[in-house]
């Protein structure tokens, strides 16, 4: 599962993309967030952390498919 | 609708798009780089976008504005990359028969853009840099 990273999440994770091994057993957004929190404690200091699936904000219980485009969305600050 | 993410804002492009002979009001708001923040001098801003999603979110906001006000045209342009104090980073414009609609609609669009569009501002001071809004 490949995760696109933007803004401060690139700094916290130390890369522009993150490959999560299949044996992590992630099936939904909640699972992804729990796995990320365990691997990258720095993410918990953020004001918020949303996940986008196929370029739309995802709900916490949304299921993930292997071909989804998944991205971490830290607090936005455009304008 | 003129919706784009670009390196550089050309104000005439927005105005030329928005102008319409049926309209008596064209409003173009420009957001620019301020040379200070939190009591410190700002050297530059660097904007990053998740472009494909940002354009989708921008379009959703524009469509909501069109539902709420009688707008003829809408332009939303946001920059990415390095911007220096004084430079324009975002342009939001609308045209309509009368002024009230465009004043209200451009304010609405800017407020919503700041809430949901996946664009990030990295603010550089002379001694450090921060991702704006990242931490509580």
Backbone of each chain as ProteinMPNN parsed JSONL, in Angstrom:
{"seq_chain_A": "XXXXXXXXXXXXXXXXXXXXXXXXXXXXXXXXXXXXXXXXXXXXXXXXXXXXXXXXXXXXXXXXXXXXXXXXXXXXXXX", "coords_chain_A": {"N_chain_A": [[0.859, -1.191, 0.0], [0.69, 2.075, -0.993], [1.386, 5.318, 0.203], [0.741, 8.677, -0.3], [2.533, 11.581, 0.621], [2.45, 14.784, 2.163], [3.475, 18.195, 2.864], [4.109, 18.747, 6.293], [4.033, 16.073, 6.98], [5.776, 14.757, 5.315], [8.211, 15.5, 6.372], [8.089, 14.417, 8.948], [7.888, 11.683, 8.462], [9.934, 11.341, 6.745], [10.19, 11.025, 3.992], [8.875, 11.229, 0.62], [6.942, 9.517, -0.119], [5.236, 6.674, 1.209], [5.686, 3.276, 1.687], [3.661, 0.754, 2.695], [3.914, -2.376, 4.145], [2.228, -5.362, 3.059], [1.774, -7.191, 5.067], [1.162, -5.695, 7.245], [-1.482, -5.63, 7.556], [-3.581, -3.805, 7.14], [-6.847, -2.604, 6.751], [-8.719, -0.575, 6.757], [-9.38, 3.002, 7.214], [-9.159, 3.678, 9.942], [-7.482, 1.596, 10.826], [-5.194, 2.153, 9.35], [-4.487, 4.64, 10.451], [-3.928, 3.904, 13.069], [-1.755, 2.198, 12.708], [0.108, 3.979, 11.611], [0.399, 5.769, 13.762], [1.728, 4.176, 15.568], [4.14, 3.685, 14.275], [5.175, 6.205, 13.648], [5.47, 8.387, 15.869], [5.574, 11.147, 15.903], [3.517, 12.104, 14.359], [1.348, 12.351, 16.002], [1.498, 14.768, 17.21], [0.392, 16.61, 15.592], [-2.083, 19.085, 14.678], [-4.292, 18.047, 13.392], [-5.048, 15.129, 11.421], [-5.896, 14.117, 8.379], [-7.114, 11.667, 6.021], [-6.945, 11.069, 2.593], [-8.739, 9.366, 0.112], [-8.555, 8.29, -3.092], [-8.549, 10.961, -3.847], [-10.466, 12.242, -2.309], [-11.712, 13.368, 0.851], [-11.618, 10.973, 3.416], [-13.753, 8.835, 5.4], [-13.546, 7.686, 8.843], [-14.096, 4.944, 9.086], [-13.873, 3.972, 6.569], [-13.274, 1.562, 4.05], [-10.24, 0.226, 2.616], [-8.864, -0.277, -0.612], [-6.585, -2.175, -2.651], [-5.827, -0.812, -4.942], [-6.376, 1.839, -4.457], [-5.803, 5.39, -4.435], [-4.036, 6.8, -1.972], [-3.624, 9.305, 0.48], [-1.937, 11.232, 2.968], [-3.255, 13.93, 4.78], [-2.178, 16.564, 6.291], [-2.875, 19.387, 8.572], [-4.338, 21.887, 6.602], [-3.155, 24.852, 4.89], [-3.562, 26.816, 2.959], [-3.968, 29.788, 0.875]], "CA_chain_A": [[0.0, 0.0, 0.0], [1.521, 3.273, -1.102], [0.73, 6.485, 0.766], [1.333, 9.949, -0.7], [2.769, 12.443, 1.783], [2.562, 16.209, 1.846], [3.728, 19.132, 3.958], [4.914, 18.321, 7.446], [4.114, 14.599, 7.102], [7.005, 14.328, 4.62], [9.335, 15.689, 7.298], [7.968, 13.488, 10.084], [8.131, 10.313, 8.0], [11.264, 11.365, 6.142], [10.135, 10.62, 2.589], [7.746, 11.797, -0.097], [5.93, 8.462, -0.211], [5.443, 5.631, 2.204], [5.193, 1.958, 1.295], [3.287, -0.041, 3.869], [3.91, -3.789, 3.749], [0.915, -6.014, 3.093], [1.571, -7.921, 6.321], [0.678, -4.785, 8.285], [-2.871, -6.024, 7.761], [-4.462, -2.631, 7.216], [-8.025, -2.76, 5.891], [-9.53, 0.644, 6.703], [-8.702, 4.228, 7.619], [-8.801, 3.541, 11.363], [-6.319, 0.718, 10.919], [-4.047, 2.895, 8.815], [-4.084, 5.669, 11.415], [-3.324, 3.247, 14.238], [-0.431, 1.715, 12.305], [0.966, 5.163, 11.463], [0.686, 6.32, 15.09], [2.724, 3.312, 16.184], [5.422, 3.792, 13.567], [5.651, 7.59, 13.566], [4.827, 9.09, 16.979], [5.523, 12.589, 15.622], [2.242, 12.466, 13.73], [0.328, 12.635, 17.018], [1.61, 16.164, 17.653], [-0.273, 17.497, 14.628], [-3.404, 19.597, 15.038], [-5.238, 17.073, 12.846], [-4.479, 14.353, 10.314], [-6.946, 13.505, 7.571], [-6.651, 10.767, 4.968], [-7.726, 11.165, 1.355], [-8.769, 8.162, -0.714], [-8.93, 8.67, -4.46], [-8.64, 12.427, -3.918], [-11.578, 12.762, -1.502], [-11.549, 13.106, 2.277], [-12.2, 9.669, 3.759], [-14.299, 8.662, 6.754], [-12.705, 6.836, 9.705], [-14.352, 3.504, 8.914], [-13.856, 3.648, 5.141], [-12.396, 0.449, 3.699], [-9.214, 0.541, 1.626], [-8.574, -1.279, -1.643], [-5.164, -2.146, -3.011], [-5.55, 0.131, -6.03], [-6.767, 3.2, -4.08], [-4.779, 6.426, -4.255], [-4.196, 7.187, -0.569], [-2.721, 10.403, 0.843], [-2.107, 11.863, 4.287], [-3.535, 15.36, 4.651], [-2.004, 17.305, 7.548], [-3.679, 20.618, 8.549], [-4.087, 22.667, 5.385], [-2.829, 26.255, 5.19], [-3.504, 27.589, 1.719], [-4.505, 31.149, 0.91]], "C_chain_A": [[0.893, 1.238, 0.0], [0.726, 4.497, -0.613], [1.465, 7.738, 0.291], [1.43, 10.854, 0.522], [2.947, 13.888, 1.337], [2.92, 16.996, 3.098], [4.551, 18.507, 5.063], [4.986, 16.798, 7.573], [5.34, 14.055, 6.354], [8.206, 14.436, 5.553], [9.29, 14.663, 8.424], [8.333, 12.071, 9.65], [9.465, 10.209, 7.26], [11.307, 10.877, 4.714], [8.923, 11.281, 1.938], [6.606, 10.805, -0.277], [6.263, 7.407, 0.823], [4.866, 4.327, 1.658], [4.897, 1.149, 2.532], [3.185, -1.498, 3.449], [2.529, -4.42, 3.924], [0.678, -6.699, 4.435], [1.241, -7.007, 7.498], [-0.81, -5.01, 8.537], [-3.856, -4.876, 7.856], [-5.63, -2.784, 6.245], [-8.863, -1.49, 5.787], [-8.737, 1.844, 7.231], [-8.281, 4.177, 9.086], [-7.536, 2.718, 11.541], [-5.062, 1.413, 10.428], [-3.55, 3.912, 9.837], [-3.412, 5.046, 12.637], [-1.909, 2.769, 13.902], [0.555, 2.89, 12.216], [1.37, 5.725, 12.826], [1.755, 5.487, 15.8], [4.106, 3.481, 15.572], [6.029, 5.188, 13.66], [4.967, 8.442, 14.641], [4.693, 10.598, 16.716], [4.205, 13.019, 15.013], [1.2, 12.878, 14.771], [0.401, 14.073, 17.505], [0.88, 17.119, 16.715], [-1.651, 17.913, 15.125], [-4.505, 18.647, 14.55], [-4.505, 16.275, 11.767], [-5.623, 13.647, 9.595], [-6.297, 12.548, 6.569], [-7.558, 10.974, 3.762], [-7.619, 9.844, 0.612], [-9.336, 8.562, -2.068], [-9.342, 10.147, -4.532], [-9.874, 13.001, -3.238], [-11.286, 12.464, -0.036], [-12.293, 11.833, 2.65], [-12.751, 9.682, 5.179], [-13.458, 7.637, 7.505], [-12.878, 5.333, 9.417], [-14.319, 3.07, 7.444], [-12.856, 2.525, 4.862], [-11.423, 0.864, 2.599], [-9.04, -0.619, 0.653], [-7.144, -1.097, -2.124], [-4.854, -1.134, -4.107], [-5.999, 1.566, -5.716], [-5.561, 4.138, -4.088], [-5.008, 7.012, -2.864], [-3.183, 8.284, -0.241], [-3.005, 10.859, 2.26], [-2.264, 13.363, 4.081], [-3.359, 16.015, 6.021], [-2.791, 18.619, 7.47], [-3.32, 21.502, 7.346], [-3.852, 24.129, 5.757], [-2.658, 27.059, 3.906], [-4.045, 28.991, 1.924], [-3.508, 32.149, 1.445]], "O_chain_A": [[1.736, 1.417, 0.879], [-0.439, 4.682, -0.966], [2.679, 7.847, 0.462], [0.524, 10.89, 1.354], [3.515, 14.17, 0.282], [2.708, 16.547, 4.224], [5.549, 17.831, 4.816], [5.904, 16.28, 8.208], [5.878, 13.01, 6.722], [9.101, 13.59, 5.538], [10.318, 14.107, 8.81], [9.006, 11.346, 10.383], [10.049, 9.131, 7.16], [12.333, 10.371, 4.259], [8.056, 11.824, 2.622], [5.467, 11.183, -0.549], [7.407, 7.264, 1.253], [3.715, 4.275, 1.225], [5.792, 0.887, 3.336], [2.46, -1.828, 2.511], [1.769, -4.054, 4.821], [-0.458, -6.788, 4.9], [1.06, -7.479, 8.62], [-1.338, -4.637, 9.585], [-4.853, -4.964, 8.573], [-5.431, -3.06, 5.062], [-9.635, -1.334, 4.841], [-7.583, 1.715, 7.638], [-7.172, 4.587, 9.43], [-6.638, 3.085, 12.299], [-3.992, 1.275, 11.022], [-2.347, 4.035, 10.066], [-2.448, 5.593, 13.173], [-0.986, 2.914, 14.704], [1.689, 2.799, 12.688], [2.522, 6.108, 13.033], [2.582, 6.022, 16.538], [5.117, 3.427, 16.271], [7.248, 5.338, 13.74], [3.994, 9.138, 14.353], [3.793, 11.244, 17.254], [3.814, 14.179, 15.138], [0.288, 13.65, 14.476], [-0.533, 14.555, 18.146], [0.761, 18.308, 17.011], [-2.299, 17.196, 15.887], [-5.523, 18.47, 15.219], [-3.466, 16.703, 11.265], [-6.233, 12.715, 10.12], [-5.096, 12.614, 6.31], [-8.78, 11.044, 3.892], [-6.535, 9.272, 0.498], [-10.44, 9.097, -2.171], [-10.324, 10.518, -5.174], [-10.29, 14.118, -3.547], [-10.687, 11.438, 0.288], [-13.443, 11.633, 2.258], [-12.287, 10.429, 6.04], [-12.752, 6.829, 6.902], [-11.923, 4.56, 9.498], [-14.691, 1.944, 7.114], [-11.736, 2.536, 5.373], [-11.722, 1.722, 1.769], [-9.065, -1.787, 1.043], [-6.568, -0.014, -2.021], [-3.727, -0.647, -4.191], [-6.003, 2.418, -6.605], [-4.441, 3.728, -3.786], [-6.035, 7.639, -2.605], [-2.021, 8.199, -0.638], [-4.153, 10.875, 2.704], [-1.521, 13.986, 3.322], [-4.29, 16.022, 6.825], [-3.326, 18.941, 6.409], [-2.153, 21.817, 7.113], [-4.296, 24.588, 6.81], [-1.741, 27.87, 3.778], [-4.518, 29.338, 3.006], [-3.813, 33.338, 1.535]]}, "seq_chain_B": "XXXXXXXXXXXXXXXXXXXXXXXXXXXXXXXXXXXXXXXXXXXXXXXXXXXXXXXXXXXXXXXXXXXXXXXXXXXXXXXXXXXXXXXXXXXXXXXXXXXXXXXXXXXXXXXXXXXXXXXXXXXXXXXXXXXXXXXX", "coords_chain_B": {"N_chain_B": [[-15.872, 28.201, -15.358], [-12.808, 29.352, -14.038], [-10.332, 27.616, -12.873], [-7.382, 27.011, -11.297], [-4.053, 25.818, -10.571], [-0.942, 27.172, -10.216], [2.323, 28.564, -11.084], [2.514, 31.279, -10.956], [0.613, 34.213, -10.535], [-1.402, 35.889, -12.825], [-2.969, 38.768, -12.91], [-4.561, 40.006, -14.829], [-5.41, 37.871, -16.34], [-7.343, 36.631, -14.753], [-9.171, 38.749, -14.493], [-9.838, 39.272, -17.197], [-11.07, 36.901, -17.831], [-13.273, 36.953, -16.102], [-14.732, 39.264, -16.711], [-17.738, 40.435, -18.134], [-20.282, 41.353, -20.321], [-22.847, 41.33, -19.36], [-22.628, 41.799, -16.731], [-22.46, 43.924, -13.876], [-20.626, 43.985, -11.939], [-17.437, 43.071, -10.928], [-15.356, 41.311, -8.872], [-12.18, 40.922, -7.575], [-10.237, 39.243, -5.393], [-7.045, 39.366, -3.89], [-4.701, 37.397, -2.283], [-1.768, 38.007, -0.52], [1.807, 37.782, 0.148], [2.721, 38.424, 3.391], [5.111, 40.442, 5.108], [5.705, 39.79, 7.687], [5.171, 37.76, 10.624], [3.844, 36.584, 13.647], [5.452, 38.367, 15.068], [7.885, 38.161, 13.828], [10.245, 38.593, 11.122], [9.268, 37.68, 7.882], [10.791, 35.789, 5.465], [10.26, 34.316, 3.179], [7.611, 32.413, 1.597], [6.787, 29.023, 0.996], [4.773, 27.2, -1.047], [2.978, 24.166, -1.199], [1.122, 21.723, -2.965], [-1.435, 19.206, -3.147], [-2.129, 18.524, -6.008], [-4.129, 17.41, -7.797], [-6.228, 16.706, -6.081], [-6.619, 19.14, -4.805], [-7.601, 20.767, -6.858], [-10.029, 19.51, -7.299], [-11.317, 19.949, -4.829], [-11.398, 22.712, -4.848], [-13.118, 23.095, -6.973], [-15.478, 22.037, -5.899], [-16.054, 23.965, -3.951], [-16.438, 26.22, -5.54], [-18.734, 25.459, -6.929], [-20.566, 25.323, -4.836], [-20.642, 28.03, -4.164], [-21.816, 29.029, -6.459], [-24.341, 27.992, -6.217], [-25.327, 29.466, -4.125], [-25.202, 32.214, -4.723], [-26.079, 34.53, -7.353], [-24.034, 34.135, -9.653], [-22.072, 34.995, -12.488], [-19.543, 34.238, -13.47], [-16.666, 32.49, -12.134], [-13.444, 32.708, -10.741], [-10.676, 30.975, -9.545], [-7.528, 30.915, -8.443], [-4.552, 29.465, -7.41], [-1.243, 29.621, -6.154], [1.774, 27.631, -6.347], [4.991, 26.77, -4.961], [7.879, 28.922, -4.438], [7.386, 32.011, -2.798], [7.767, 35.508, -2.457], [7.767, 38.27, -0.045], [5.043, 40.436, -0.633], [4.301, 39.328, -3.036], [1.593, 37.922, -4.976], [-0.355, 35.194, -3.901], [-2.745, 33.899, -4.042], [-5.701, 34.164, -5.966], [-9.017, 35.128, -6.008], [-11.978, 35.404, -7.657], [-15.105, 36.832, -8.838], [-17.937, 37.358, -10.962], [-20.931, 39.253, -11.463], [-24.34, 40.445, -11.837], [-24.76, 42.427, -9.936], [-23.127, 44.095, -7.123], [-23.255, 43.038, -4.474], [-23.45, 40.25, -4.45], [-20.942, 39.395, -5.451], [-19.106, 40.405, -3.602], [-19.826, 38.954, -1.299], [-19.61, 36.305, -2.193], [-16.892, 35.965, -2.912], [-15.645, 36.272, -0.448], [-16.718, 34.088, 0.906], [-15.685, 31.959, -0.661], [-12.905, 32.239, -0.242], [-12.745, 31.789, 2.536], [-13.642, 29.129, 2.728], [-11.789, 27.85, 1.124], [-9.491, 28.021, 2.681], [-10.112, 26.225, 4.645], [-10.392, 23.595, 3.582], [-8.97, 22.932, 1.22], [-6.322, 21.029, -0.067], [-3.577, 22.384, 0.353], [-0.428, 23.576, 1.336], [1.444, 25.72, 3.473], [4.666, 26.744, 3.882], [6.469, 28.522, 6.081], [9.104, 30.776, 6.125], [11.455, 32.137, 8.318], [14.152, 34.312, 9.428], [15.626, 32.675, 11.062], [14.465, 30.152, 11.305], [12.011, 27.722, 10.115], [8.527, 27.066, 9.584], [5.729, 24.817, 9.212], [2.749, 26.15, 8.494], [0.017, 26.246, 10.753], [0.281, 23.564, 11.4], [0.687, 22.482, 13.963], [-1.02, 22.445, 17.171]], "CA_chain_B": [[-15.069, 28.539, -14.189], [-11.359, 29.329, -14.243], [-9.798, 27.036, -11.641], [-6.059, 26.485, -11.615], [-2.906, 25.904, -9.673], [0.065, 27.667, -11.135], [3.506, 29.133, -10.425], [2.508, 32.74, -10.924], [-0.717, 34.759, -10.811], [-1.506, 37.022, -13.742], [-4.272, 39.317, -12.52], [-5.334, 40.261, -16.045], [-6.023, 36.623, -16.793], [-8.566, 36.466, -13.967], [-10.129, 39.806, -14.852], [-10.314, 39.073, -18.575], [-12.002, 35.778, -17.811], [-14.492, 37.281, -15.332], [-15.474, 40.373, -17.306], [-18.847, 39.976, -18.964], [-21.117, 42.533, -20.577], [-24.1, 41.247, -18.59], [-22.305, 41.985, -15.308], [-22.064, 45.257, -13.422], [-19.714, 43.846, -10.801], [-16.365, 42.074, -10.943], [-14.545, 41.449, -7.666], [-11.035, 40.015, -7.538], [-9.461, 39.319, -4.153], [-5.704, 38.802, -3.968], [-3.97, 37.144, -1.043], [-0.35, 38.277, -0.804], [2.739, 37.385, 1.216], [2.992, 39.478, 4.383], [6.538, 40.347, 5.461], [5.912, 39.47, 9.105], [4.212, 36.861, 11.264], [4.208, 36.269, 15.036], [6.526, 39.252, 15.513], [9.149, 37.87, 13.149], [10.283, 38.922, 9.696], [9.086, 36.536, 6.986], [11.7, 35.887, 4.322], [9.547, 33.774, 2.014], [6.697, 31.291, 1.803], [6.827, 28.009, -0.062], [3.491, 26.489, -1.075], [2.939, 22.83, -1.79], [-0.277, 21.313, -3.159], [-1.828, 17.905, -3.701], [-2.801, 19.305, -7.052], [-5.343, 16.804, -8.349], [-7.295, 16.817, -5.085], [-6.862, 20.565, -4.55], [-8.488, 21.261, -7.925], [-11.364, 18.958, -7.045], [-11.901, 20.648, -3.676], [-11.675, 24.084, -5.305], [-14.329, 23.04, -7.803], [-16.641, 21.857, -5.014], [-16.349, 25.257, -3.315], [-16.981, 27.111, -6.581], [-20.115, 25.041, -7.215], [-21.389, 25.754, -3.693], [-20.836, 29.48, -4.29], [-22.779, 29.258, -7.558], [-25.685, 27.676, -5.707], [-25.774, 30.45, -3.129], [-25.263, 33.571, -5.268], [-26.269, 34.565, -8.817], [-22.739, 34.506, -10.231], [-21.882, 34.686, -13.9], [-18.29, 33.484, -13.602], [-15.838, 32.381, -10.928], [-12.034, 32.375, -10.982], [-9.914, 30.659, -8.335], [-6.165, 30.574, -8.869], [-3.635, 29.389, -6.27], [0.117, 29.336, -6.603], [2.659, 26.724, -5.616], [6.389, 27.164, -5.067], [8.422, 29.953, -3.553], [6.794, 33.348, -2.967], [8.441, 36.509, -1.633], [6.852, 39.283, 0.468], [4.423, 41.295, -1.632], [3.783, 38.576, -4.191], [0.249, 37.338, -4.863], [-0.337, 33.734, -3.819], [-4.063, 33.367, -4.374], [-6.664, 35.112, -6.539], [-10.388, 34.611, -6.02], [-12.807, 36.436, -8.273], [-16.429, 36.459, -9.313], [-18.677, 38.427, -11.631], [-22.375, 39.135, -11.296], [-25.036, 41.668, -12.243], [-24.663, 43.441, -8.886], [-21.92, 43.926, -6.322], [-23.365, 42.316, -3.206], [-23.176, 38.821, -4.669], [-19.516, 39.097, -5.633], [-18.423, 40.631, -2.325], [-20.104, 37.836, -0.393], [-19.134, 35.03, -2.746], [-15.425, 35.857, -2.849], [-15.289, 36.04, 0.96], [-17.082, 32.682, 1.179], [-14.742, 31.058, -1.331], [-11.609, 32.299, 0.451], [-12.869, 31.135, 3.847], [-13.754, 27.686, 2.534], [-10.503, 27.391, 0.575], [-8.539, 27.873, 3.78], [-10.512, 25.104, 5.51], [-10.434, 22.23, 3.046], [-8.178, 22.642, 0.013], [-5.024, 20.506, 0.364], [-2.424, 23.209, 0.002], [0.32, 23.803, 2.582], [2.3, 26.905, 3.478], [5.878, 26.632, 4.696], [6.848, 29.915, 6.317], [10.53, 30.873, 6.456], [11.956, 33.325, 8.995], [15.612, 34.296, 9.211], [16.302, 31.687, 11.902], [13.833, 28.833, 11.276], [10.852, 27.673, 9.24], [7.432, 26.249, 10.136], [4.538, 24.528, 8.404], [1.714, 26.947, 9.143], [-1.176, 25.528, 11.253], [0.49, 22.123, 11.571], [0.587, 22.088, 15.365], [-1.987, 23.25, 17.937]], "C_chain_B": [[-13.59, 28.421, -14.549], [-10.742, 28.873, -12.92], [-8.415, 26.507, -11.968], [-5.06, 26.655, -10.487], [-1.712, 26.163, -10.569], [1.259, 28.21, -10.351], [3.343, 30.618, -10.142], [1.124, 33.248, -11.297], [-0.618, 35.948, -11.76], [-2.909, 37.591, -13.542], [-5.152, 39.554, -13.748], [-6.047, 39.001, -16.542], [-7.341, 36.401, -16.062], [-9.599, 37.506, -14.395], [-10.705, 39.581, -16.256], [-11.315, 37.921, -18.658], [-13.334, 36.194, -17.198], [-15.362, 38.332, -16.014], [-16.544, 39.837, -18.237], [-19.804, 41.147, -19.115], [-22.444, 42.496, -19.823], [-23.884, 41.597, -17.113], [-21.94, 43.427, -15.004], [-21.072, 45.188, -12.287], [-18.712, 42.729, -11.049], [-15.534, 42.328, -9.692], [-13.42, 40.435, -7.729], [-10.283, 40.257, -6.238], [-8.095, 38.706, -4.404], [-5.173, 38.591, -2.561], [-2.488, 37.258, -1.356], [0.519, 37.873, 0.387], [3.019, 38.594, 2.111], [4.435, 39.313, 4.868], [6.786, 40.084, 6.941], [4.822, 38.517, 9.588], [4.735, 36.557, 12.659], [5.408, 37.106, 15.503], [7.868, 39.008, 14.853], [9.078, 38.314, 11.693], [10.119, 37.64, 8.883], [9.945, 36.756, 5.743], [10.999, 35.424, 3.046], [8.531, 32.749, 2.483], [6.94, 30.304, 0.677], [5.532, 27.201, 0.037], [3.63, 25.159, -1.79], [1.468, 22.431, -1.907], [-0.352, 19.843, -3.562], [-2.753, 18.305, -4.856], [-4.121, 18.704, -7.529], [-6.507, 16.94, -7.369], [-7.63, 18.286, -4.825], [-7.813, 21.133, -5.605], [-9.91, 20.751, -7.733], [-12.065, 19.687, -5.911], [-12.253, 22.094, -4.049], [-12.956, 24.1, -6.136], [-15.586, 22.865, -6.952], [-17.05, 23.183, -4.384], [-16.981, 26.205, -4.334], [-18.438, 26.749, -6.882], [-21.053, 25.423, -6.073], [-21.648, 27.255, -3.771], [-21.872, 29.785, -5.368], [-24.201, 28.942, -7.135], [-26.231, 28.791, -4.828], [-25.944, 31.855, -3.68], [-25.432, 33.521, -6.785], [-24.996, 35.037, -9.526], [-22.697, 34.148, -11.709], [-20.654, 33.791, -14.074], [-17.526, 33.498, -12.285], [-14.409, 32.05, -11.365], [-11.361, 32.106, -9.639], [-8.541, 30.163, -8.794], [-5.273, 30.559, -7.63], [-2.244, 29.031, -6.784], [0.741, 28.204, -5.792], [4.091, 27.234, -5.81], [6.724, 28.324, -4.157], [7.835, 31.322, -3.86], [7.438, 34.31, -1.975], [7.428, 37.543, -1.126], [6.347, 40.204, -0.642], [3.839, 40.545, -2.806], [2.39, 38.024, -3.917], [0.367, 35.822, -4.841], [-1.683, 33.111, -4.168], [-4.915, 34.49, -4.947], [-8.02, 34.429, -6.561], [-11.286, 35.706, -6.569], [-14.151, 35.896, -8.71], [-17.037, 37.647, -10.034], [-20.162, 38.143, -11.522], [-23.016, 40.443, -11.752], [-24.81, 42.788, -11.233], [-23.581, 43.086, -7.871], [-22.069, 43.043, -5.094], [-22.993, 40.842, -3.362], [-21.677, 38.544, -4.76], [-18.705, 39.384, -4.381], [-18.594, 39.416, -1.426], [-19.498, 36.53, -0.906], [-17.619, 34.903, -2.652], [-14.963, 35.632, -1.407], [-15.576, 34.583, 1.335], [-16.048, 31.733, 0.584], [-13.39, 31.057, -0.611], [-11.667, 31.565, 1.785], [-12.913, 29.62, 3.699], [-12.441, 27.101, 2.01], [-9.498, 27.127, 1.701], [-8.866, 26.671, 4.665], [-10.211, 23.745, 4.893], [-9.497, 21.927, 1.88], [-6.765, 22.196, 0.409], [-3.839, 21.243, -0.264], [-1.758, 23.579, 1.323], [1.339, 24.919, 2.403], [3.466, 26.673, 4.422], [6.441, 28.034, 4.831], [8.291, 29.973, 6.807], [10.83, 32.206, 7.115], [13.476, 33.311, 8.821], [16.31, 33.215, 10.034], [15.677, 30.285, 11.865], [12.701, 28.856, 10.25], [9.79, 26.795, 9.882], [6.394, 25.971, 9.058], [3.368, 25.176, 9.129], [0.524, 26.064, 9.511], [-0.926, 24.071, 11.621], [0.252, 21.667, 12.998], [-0.414, 22.964, 16.096], [-1.294, 24.467, 18.575]], "O_chain_B": [[-13.18, 27.51, -15.268], [-10.643, 29.65, -11.97], [-8.278, 25.64, -12.831], [-5.201, 27.495, -9.599], [-1.497, 25.462, -11.557], [1.222, 28.305, -9.125], [3.948, 31.156, -9.214], [0.524, 32.772, -12.261], [0.147, 36.884, -11.531], [-3.904, 36.988, -13.945], [-6.361, 39.324, -13.699], [-7.146, 39.069, -17.092], [-8.341, 36.027, -16.676], [-10.762, 37.176, -14.63], [-11.913, 39.689, -16.466], [-12.267, 37.955, -19.438], [-14.397, 35.835, -17.705], [-16.588, 38.293, -15.907], [-16.307, 38.919, -19.022], [-20.098, 41.847, -18.147], [-23.093, 43.53, -19.666], [-24.839, 41.681, -16.342], [-21.212, 44.073, -15.758], [-20.706, 46.219, -11.721], [-19.085, 41.593, -11.342], [-15.06, 43.444, -9.478], [-13.657, 39.241, -7.912], [-9.755, 41.345, -6.011], [-7.982, 37.661, -5.046], [-5.195, 39.508, -1.74], [-2.004, 36.684, -2.331], [0.019, 37.651, 1.49], [3.485, 39.636, 1.652], [4.923, 38.193, 5.02], [7.924, 40.143, 7.406], [3.718, 38.471, 9.045], [5.925, 36.301, 12.839], [6.268, 36.618, 16.237], [8.878, 39.579, 15.264], [7.999, 38.4, 11.106], [10.764, 36.632, 9.171], [9.834, 37.777, 5.065], [11.121, 36.041, 1.987], [8.582, 32.277, 3.618], [7.258, 30.689, -0.449], [5.237, 26.599, 1.07], [4.291, 25.038, -2.821], [0.662, 22.767, -1.04], [0.541, 19.313, -4.224], [-3.97, 18.407, -4.704], [-5.119, 19.415, -7.651], [-7.631, 17.25, -7.767], [-8.797, 18.635, -4.644], [-8.725, 21.892, -5.278], [-10.876, 21.473, -7.976], [-13.249, 20.007, -6.003], [-13.276, 22.625, -3.618], [-13.775, 25.01, -6.012], [-16.626, 23.459, -7.235], [-18.237, 23.495, -4.29], [-17.944, 26.907, -4.024], [-19.275, 27.632, -7.068], [-22.2, 25.803, -6.309], [-22.755, 27.707, -3.477], [-22.699, 30.683, -5.212], [-25.154, 29.545, -7.63], [-27.437, 29.034, -4.788], [-26.754, 32.622, -3.158], [-24.98, 32.574, -7.429], [-24.897, 36.19, -9.946], [-23.226, 33.116, -12.123], [-20.707, 32.747, -14.724], [-17.705, 34.38, -11.444], [-14.197, 31.218, -12.247], [-11.462, 32.909, -8.712], [-8.424, 29.126, -9.447], [-5.242, 31.534, -6.879], [-2.092, 28.247, -7.72], [0.286, 27.876, -4.697], [4.361, 28.028, -6.711], [5.976, 28.667, -3.241], [7.786, 31.748, -5.014], [7.631, 33.977, -0.805], [6.351, 37.684, -1.704], [7.117, 40.683, -1.474], [2.97, 41.067, -3.504], [2.048, 37.7, -2.78], [1.087, 35.231, -5.645], [-1.756, 31.942, -4.544], [-4.86, 35.626, -4.476], [-8.166, 33.312, -7.058], [-11.349, 36.804, -6.015], [-14.33, 34.697, -8.924], [-16.697, 38.798, -9.757], [-20.604, 36.994, -11.491], [-22.323, 41.424, -12.019], [-24.682, 43.953, -11.608], [-23.169, 41.931, -7.767], [-21.117, 42.367, -4.703], [-22.31, 40.267, -2.514], [-21.197, 37.558, -4.202], [-17.723, 38.693, -4.11], [-17.625, 38.91, -0.86], [-18.941, 35.75, -0.134], [-17.115, 33.824, -2.339], [-14.007, 34.894, -1.167], [-14.769, 33.934, 2.0], [-15.589, 30.809, 1.255], [-12.8, 29.999, -0.394], [-10.756, 30.811, 2.127], [-12.278, 28.905, 4.475], [-12.036, 26.006, 2.398], [-8.758, 26.144, 1.676], [-7.989, 26.156, 5.359], [-9.812, 22.826, 5.607], [-9.257, 20.757, 1.583], [-6.082, 22.908, 1.145], [-3.217, 20.805, -1.232], [-2.437, 23.861, 2.31], [1.991, 25.052, 1.368], [3.275, 26.434, 5.614], [6.838, 28.66, 3.848], [8.656, 29.307, 7.776], [10.517, 33.266, 6.575], [14.027, 32.429, 8.163], [17.456, 32.868, 9.748], [16.289, 29.329, 12.341], [12.46, 29.873, 9.599], [10.113, 25.88, 10.641], [6.2, 26.757, 8.131], [3.037, 24.792, 10.251], [0.072, 25.246, 8.711], [-1.837, 23.401, 12.109], [-0.315, 20.599, 13.228], [-0.642, 24.106, 15.696], [-1.943, 25.261, 19.257]]}, "name": "protein", "num_of_chains": 2, "seq": "XXXXXXXXXXXXXXXXXXXXXXXXXXXXXXXXXXXXXXXXXXXXXXXXXXXXXXXXXXXXXXXXXXXXXXXXXXXXXXXXXXXXXXXXXXXXXXXXXXXXXXXXXXXXXXXXXXXXXXXXXXXXXXXXXXXXXXXXXXXXXXXXXXXXXXXXXXXXXXXXXXXXXXXXXXXXXXXXXXXXXXXXXXXXXXXXXXXXXXXXXXXXXXXXXXXXXXX"}
